Amino acid sequence: MKTAVSGLEKEFPDEVKTENLNAREPESQKVIKDAGFQTHGLIIRDANDAIVWKQADHHVKMDDVRRAIRKLLKA
């Protein structure tokens, strides 16, 4: 399934990797719970897999996502 975040790999070539999880899968439920989401959301992780930015549910704004990625890449 292609989503808006899938295009981030093209916007940030060799710097961003995206992964879409099926929120109904048991493995994904742990990720959702650990992130503090009720149903789903978007997470940005650093190279060490630590969460550096997240937004729950349908409140994600792609401009905010791009801004968070740029900030992480500058760090």
N, CA, C and O atoms as a GROMACS GRO file, in nm:
protein
  300
    1MET      N    1   0.084  -0.117   0.000
    1MET     CA    2   0.000   0.000   0.000
    1MET      C    3   0.089   0.125   0.000
    1MET      O    4   0.179   0.136   0.083
    2LYS      N    5   0.064   0.215  -0.090
    2LYS     CA    6   0.138   0.342  -0.097
    2LYS      C    7   0.064   0.446  -0.015
    2LYS      O    8  -0.058   0.460  -0.024
    3THR      N    9   0.140   0.519   0.064
    3THR     CA   10   0.082   0.626   0.145
    3THR      C   11   0.164   0.752   0.122
    3THR      O   12   0.264   0.750   0.050
    4ALA      N   13   0.121   0.861   0.183
    4ALA     CA   14   0.192   0.988   0.169
    4ALA      C   15   0.336   0.976   0.216
    4ALA      O   16   0.426   1.038   0.159
    5VAL      N   17   0.358   0.898   0.320
    5VAL     CA   18   0.495   0.887   0.372
    5VAL      C   19   0.587   0.809   0.280
    5VAL      O   20   0.709   0.824   0.288
    6SER      N   21   0.532   0.726   0.194
    6SER     CA   22   0.615   0.650   0.101
    6SER      C   23   0.696   0.743   0.010
    6SER      O   24   0.806   0.707  -0.030
    7GLY      N   25   0.642   0.860  -0.022
    7GLY     CA   26   0.711   0.956  -0.107
    7GLY      C   27   0.830   1.022  -0.039
    7GLY      O   28   0.912   1.085  -0.106
    8LEU      N   29   0.841   1.010   0.092
    8LEU     CA   30   0.952   1.072   0.163
    8LEU      C   31   1.087   1.011   0.125
    8LEU      O   32   1.190   1.079   0.131
    9GLU      N   33   1.088   0.885   0.086
    9GLU     CA   34   1.213   0.822   0.043
    9GLU      C   35   1.266   0.890  -0.082
    9GLU      O   36   1.388   0.900  -0.101
   10LYS      N   37   1.177   0.935  -0.168
   10LYS     CA   38   1.219   1.007  -0.290
   10LYS      C   39   1.259   1.150  -0.259
   10LYS      O   40   1.351   1.204  -0.321
   11GLU      N   41   1.190   1.212  -0.163
   11GLU     CA   42   1.224   1.349  -0.125
   11GLU      C   43   1.358   1.358  -0.052
   11GLU      O   44   1.430   1.457  -0.064
   12PHE      N   45   1.390   1.253   0.022
   12PHE     CA   46   1.514   1.249   0.101
   12PHE      C   47   1.591   1.122   0.064
   12PHE      O   48   1.608   1.033   0.147
   13PRO      N   49   1.639   1.113  -0.061
   13PRO     CA   50   1.704   0.990  -0.107
   13PRO      C   51   1.827   0.956  -0.023
   13PRO      O   52   1.906   1.044   0.014
   14ASP      N   53   1.841   0.828   0.007
   14ASP     CA   54   1.953   0.774   0.085
   14ASP      C   55   1.957   0.826   0.227
   14ASP      O   56   2.056   0.803   0.297
   15GLU      N   57   1.852   0.895   0.272
   15GLU     CA   58   1.850   0.948   0.408
   15GLU      C   59   1.729   0.902   0.488
   15GLU      O   60   1.733   0.898   0.611
   16VAL      N   61   1.621   0.868   0.419
   16VAL     CA   62   1.497   0.830   0.486
   16VAL      C   63   1.450   0.695   0.435
   16VAL      O   64   1.450   0.668   0.315
   17LYS      N   65   1.408   0.612   0.529
   17LYS     CA   66   1.349   0.482   0.496
   17LYS      C   67   1.211   0.481   0.560
   17LYS      O   68   1.197   0.512   0.679
   18THR      N   69   1.109   0.445   0.484
   18THR     CA   70   0.974   0.440   0.539
   18THR      C   71   0.928   0.296   0.553
   18THR      O   72   0.972   0.206   0.481
   19GLU      N   73   0.840   0.276   0.648
   19GLU     CA   74   0.781   0.144   0.669
   19GLU      C   75   0.637   0.164   0.711
   19GLU      O   76   0.608   0.236   0.807
   20ASN      N   77   0.547   0.102   0.640
   20ASN     CA   78   0.405   0.107   0.674
   20ASN      C   79   0.368  -0.022   0.747
   20ASN      O   80   0.398  -0.132   0.699
   21LEU      N   81   0.305  -0.008   0.861
   21LEU     CA   82   0.262  -0.124   0.937
   21LEU      C   83   0.110  -0.135   0.932
   21LEU      O   84   0.040  -0.034   0.928
   22ASN      N   85   0.061  -0.257   0.932
   22ASN     CA   86  -0.082  -0.281   0.938
   22ASN      C   87  -0.123  -0.277   1.085
   22ASN      O   88  -0.085  -0.365   1.162
   23ALA      N   89  -0.199  -0.177   1.122
   23ALA     CA   90  -0.238  -0.157   1.262
   23ALA      C   91  -0.319  -0.272   1.320
   23ALA      O   92  -0.337  -0.281   1.441
   24ARG      N   93  -0.367  -0.359   1.235
   24ARG     CA   94  -0.445  -0.473   1.284
   24ARG      C   95  -0.359  -0.594   1.317
   24ARG      O   96  -0.406  -0.689   1.379
   25GLU      N   97  -0.233  -0.591   1.277
   25GLU     CA   98  -0.143  -0.704   1.305
   25GLU      C   99  -0.097  -0.699   1.451
   25GLU      O  100  -0.072  -0.591   1.504
   26PRO      N  101  -0.086  -0.815   1.514
   26PRO     CA  102  -0.045  -0.818   1.655
   26PRO      C  103   0.090  -0.750   1.682
   26PRO      O  104   0.105  -0.682   1.783
   27GLU      N  105   0.187  -0.766   1.592
   27GLU     CA  106   0.318  -0.704   1.612
   27GLU      C  107   0.306  -0.552   1.609
   27GLU      O  108   0.375  -0.481   1.683
   28SER      N  109   0.219  -0.503   1.524
   28SER     CA  110   0.199  -0.359   1.511
   28SER      C  111   0.128  -0.301   1.634
   28SER      O  112   0.151  -0.186   1.670
   29GLN      N  113   0.044  -0.380   1.697
   29GLN     CA  114  -0.027  -0.334   1.815
   29GLN      C  115   0.069  -0.293   1.926
   29GLN      O  116   0.042  -0.197   1.999
   30LYS      N  117   0.181  -0.363   1.939
   30LYS     CA  118   0.282  -0.328   2.039
   30LYS      C  119   0.346  -0.194   2.006
   30LYS      O  120   0.367  -0.112   2.095
   31VAL      N  121   0.377  -0.172   1.879
   31VAL     CA  122   0.435  -0.044   1.836
   31VAL      C  123   0.338   0.070   1.867
   31VAL      O  124   0.378   0.174   1.918
   32ILE      N  125   0.212   0.049   1.836
   32ILE     CA  126   0.108   0.150   1.859
   32ILE      C  127   0.098   0.181   2.008
   32ILE      O  128   0.094   0.298   2.048
   33LYS      N  129   0.093   0.078   2.090
   33LYS     CA  130   0.081   0.097   2.234
   33LYS      C  131   0.206   0.166   2.290
   33LYS      O  132   0.195   0.260   2.369
   34ASP      N  133   0.324   0.119   2.250
   34ASP     CA  134   0.449   0.177   2.300
   34ASP      C  135   0.463   0.324   2.263
   34ASP      O  136   0.524   0.402   2.336
   35ALA      N  137   0.407   0.363   2.148
   35ALA     CA  138   0.413   0.503   2.104
   35ALA      C  139   0.307   0.589   2.173
   35ALA      O  140   0.310   0.712   2.162
   36GLY      N  141   0.216   0.525   2.242
   36GLY     CA  142   0.110   0.600   2.310
   36GLY      C  143  -0.007   0.635   2.220
   36GLY      O  144  -0.086   0.722   2.254
   37PHE      N  145  -0.018   0.568   2.106
   37PHE     CA  146  -0.127   0.594   2.013
   37PHE      C  147  -0.248   0.512   2.053
   37PHE      O  148  -0.235   0.403   2.109
   38GLN      N  149  -0.367   0.564   2.023
   38GLN     CA  150  -0.490   0.489   2.047
   38GLN      C  151  -0.515   0.392   1.931
   38GLN      O  152  -0.551   0.276   1.953
   39THR      N  153  -0.497   0.439   1.809
   39THR     CA  154  -0.525   0.354   1.693
   39THR      C  155  -0.408   0.346   1.596
   39THR      O  156  -0.370   0.237   1.553
   40HIS      N  157  -0.351   0.460   1.560
   40HIS     CA  158  -0.240   0.462   1.465
   40HIS      C  159  -0.176   0.600   1.467
   40HIS      O  160  -0.223   0.690   1.536
   41GLY      N  161  -0.069   0.615   1.390
   41GLY     CA  162  -0.002   0.744   1.382
   41GLY      C  163   0.125   0.733   1.299
   41GLY      O  164   0.146   0.636   1.227
   42LEU      N  165   0.208   0.834   1.311
   42LEU     CA  166   0.333   0.838   1.236
   42LEU      C  167   0.447   0.862   1.334
   42LEU      O  168   0.438   0.946   1.424
   43ILE      N  169   0.554   0.786   1.317
   43ILE     CA  170   0.671   0.793   1.404
   43ILE      C  171   0.794   0.820   1.318
   43ILE      O  172   0.810   0.761   1.212
   44ILE      N  173   0.880   0.909   1.366
   44ILE     CA  174   1.012   0.928   1.305
   44ILE      C  175   1.114   0.880   1.407
   44ILE      O  176   1.113   0.922   1.522
   45ARG      N  177   1.201   0.792   1.362
   45ARG     CA  178   1.305   0.737   1.448
   45ARG      C  179   1.442   0.780   1.396
   45ARG      O  180   1.460   0.804   1.276
   46ASP      N  181   1.538   0.789   1.486
   46ASP     CA  182   1.674   0.821   1.445
   46ASP      C  183   1.747   0.693   1.404
   46ASP      O  184   1.688   0.584   1.404
   47ALA      N  185   1.874   0.705   1.371
   47ALA     CA  186   1.953   0.590   1.325
   47ALA      C  187   1.967   0.483   1.432
   47ALA      O  188   1.997   0.367   1.401
   48ASN      N  189   1.945   0.520   1.558
   48ASN     CA  190   1.952   0.423   1.669
   48ASN      C  191   1.815   0.367   1.705
   48ASN      O  192   1.801   0.298   1.806
   49ASP      N  193   1.715   0.396   1.623
   49ASP     CA  194   1.578   0.348   1.638
   49ASP      C  195   1.501   0.416   1.752
   49ASP      O  196   1.394   0.369   1.792
   50ALA      N  197   1.556   0.525   1.805
   50ALA     CA  198   1.485   0.600   1.910
   50ALA      C  199   1.380   0.691   1.845
   50ALA      O  200   1.405   0.749   1.740
   51ILE      N  201   1.265   0.702   1.908
   51ILE     CA  202   1.160   0.791   1.858
   51ILE      C  203   1.202   0.935   1.883
   51ILE      O  204   1.231   0.974   1.996
   52VAL      N  205   1.206   1.014   1.775
   52VAL     CA  206   1.242   1.156   1.787
   52VAL      C  207   1.124   1.248   1.755
   52VAL      O  208   1.128   1.368   1.784
   53TRP      N  209   1.020   1.193   1.696
   53TRP     CA  210   0.900   1.272   1.664
   53TRP      C  211   0.787   1.174   1.641
   53TRP      O  212   0.807   1.065   1.586
   54LYS      N  213   0.666   1.212   1.684
   54LYS     CA  214   0.548   1.128   1.656
   54LYS      C  215   0.423   1.214   1.657
   54LYS      O  216   0.417   1.318   1.722
   55GLN      N  217   0.325   1.167   1.584
   55GLN     CA  218   0.195   1.235   1.581
   55GLN      C  219   0.089   1.127   1.566
   55GLN      O  220   0.101   1.038   1.482
   56ALA      N  221  -0.012   1.135   1.648
   56ALA     CA  222  -0.116   1.033   1.649
   56ALA      C  223  -0.225   1.056   1.546
   56ALA      O  224  -0.252   1.168   1.504
   57ASP      N  225  -0.286   0.947   1.508
   57ASP     CA  226  -0.409   0.943   1.431
   57ASP      C  227  -0.406   1.026   1.303
   57ASP      O  228  -0.307   1.027   1.230
   58HIS      N  229  -0.515   1.095   1.277
   58HIS     CA  230  -0.530   1.170   1.152
   58HIS      C  231  -0.485   1.314   1.164
   58HIS      O  232  -0.523   1.398   1.083
   59HIS      N  233  -0.405   1.345   1.264
   59HIS     CA  234  -0.361   1.481   1.287
   59HIS      C  235  -0.226   1.511   1.221
   59HIS      O  236  -0.173   1.621   1.236
   60VAL      N  237  -0.172   1.416   1.149
   60VAL     CA  238  -0.040   1.432   1.087
   60VAL      C  239  -0.047   1.531   0.972
   60VAL      O  240  -0.130   1.520   0.882
   61LYS      N  241   0.042   1.629   0.977
   61LYS     CA  242   0.057   1.725   0.868
   61LYS      C  243   0.193   1.699   0.805
   61LYS      O  244   0.295   1.701   0.873
   62MET      N  245   0.194   1.674   0.675
   62MET     CA  246   0.318   1.637   0.608
   62MET      C  247   0.424   1.747   0.616
   62MET      O  248   0.543   1.716   0.617
   63ASP      N  249   0.384   1.873   0.622
   63ASP     CA  250   0.483   1.980   0.639
   63ASP      C  251   0.554   1.966   0.773
   63ASP      O  252   0.674   1.991   0.782
   64ASP      N  253   0.482   1.926   0.877
   64ASP     CA  254   0.543   1.903   1.008
   64ASP      C  255   0.639   1.784   1.002
   64ASP      O  256   0.746   1.786   1.064
   65VAL      N  257   0.601   1.682   0.928
   65VAL     CA  258   0.686   1.564   0.912
   65VAL      C  259   0.816   1.603   0.842
   65VAL      O  260   0.924   1.566   0.888
   66ARG      N  261   0.806   1.676   0.733
   66ARG     CA  262   0.926   1.719   0.660
   66ARG      C  263   1.016   1.806   0.748
   66ARG      O  264   1.139   1.793   0.745
   67ARG      N  265   0.956   1.894   0.825
   67ARG     CA  266   1.032   1.981   0.915
   67ARG      C  267   1.108   1.897   1.019
   67ARG      O  268   1.225   1.924   1.047
   68ALA      N  269   1.041   1.797   1.075
   68ALA     CA  270   1.105   1.710   1.175
   68ALA      C  271   1.218   1.629   1.113
   68ALA      O  272   1.322   1.608   1.176
   69ILE      N  273   1.200   1.584   0.990
   69ILE     CA  274   1.305   1.508   0.921
   69ILE      C  275   1.426   1.599   0.896
   69ILE      O  276   1.539   1.560   0.922
   70ARG      N  277   1.401   1.718   0.846
   70ARG     CA  278   1.512   1.812   0.819
   70ARG      C  279   1.590   1.843   0.947
   70ARG      O  280   1.713   1.849   0.946
   71LYS      N  281   1.518   1.863   1.056
   71LYS     CA  282   1.582   1.890   1.184
   71LYS      C  283   1.668   1.770   1.228
   71LYS      O  284   1.781   1.789   1.275
   72LEU      N  285   1.617   1.652   1.213
   72LEU     CA  286   1.692   1.531   1.249
   72LEU      C  287   1.816   1.516   1.162
   72LEU      O  288   1.923   1.480   1.212
   73LEU      N  289   1.803   1.543   1.033
   73LEU     CA  290   1.916   1.527   0.941
   73LEU      C  291   2.027   1.629   0.968
   73LEU      O  292   2.143   1.604   0.938
   74LYS      N  293   1.990   1.744   1.023
   74LYS     CA  294   2.089   1.847   1.056
   74LYS      C  295   2.163   1.816   1.186
   74LYS      O  296   2.273   1.867   1.210
   75ALA      N  297   2.103   1.734   1.270
   75ALA     CA  298   2.160   1.704   1.403
   75ALA      C  299   2.289   1.623   1.392
   75ALA      O  300   2.350   1.590   1.493
   0.00000   0.00000   0.00000
